[in-house]
């Protein structure tokens, strides 16, 4: 092979990076609105997500919902859809580009194209203290996908049925009253709630380490539109060592949905879908 290394190779590597997307051009996050909503919040529903399983929940626009670590160190995999249109769903890749690889209070979860609008805004995160550790790791990532039986079969040659992908598939099928194959096509890349991850500094491989989440920790969201959610309590438990098996202690998670008083929202309206013309140059 021809060696194409230029003389200025080191200079190329030394070029300073620029952030791809200007977050200062996104709609401002009105923290006072969300604080006002939080002050009026009352619990209206609660669902327990069993270990190695998933449950669905609904949150209407203007409501808040929390994912709570209730017993032990446990990671959750979250899917979100427009309650009225499953084609509009959480878009982890664009959220990663518009926000960051790991999300916390003040960040938004964006929807798929052509909607491309905030589905939810994170209003509170008790793991906000963690920051970024010496390995580049942090919590609540949008870089991983979800543990799934196909990758597990590829790597280990066995069928395991309680990966987050399968858990989310069963939960959505039960909610919609459809078969598993119909539900599976709507399952998508997740927000890895409480999971502590990053890329290794030397080889840029995806890594995980034990979640710092303890009983009582939670992450809280404001529903920007009517949402259907599904949460899986990952078979990896705290995701310190393995996933896609029954070897790790695994604990339940709770999802709590809170009503807010309309006058606390000060005339707030759900965000509109993208106004791009969709003519794509024709
Ligand atoms: Zn998982």
Boltz pocket constraint, residues with backbone or C-beta under 6 A from the ligand:
constraints:
  - pocket:
      binder: B
      contacts: [[A, 77], [A, 146], [A, 147], [A, 163], [A, 164], [A, 165], [A, 233], [A, 234], [A, 235], [A, 236], [A, 243]]
      max_distance: 6.0
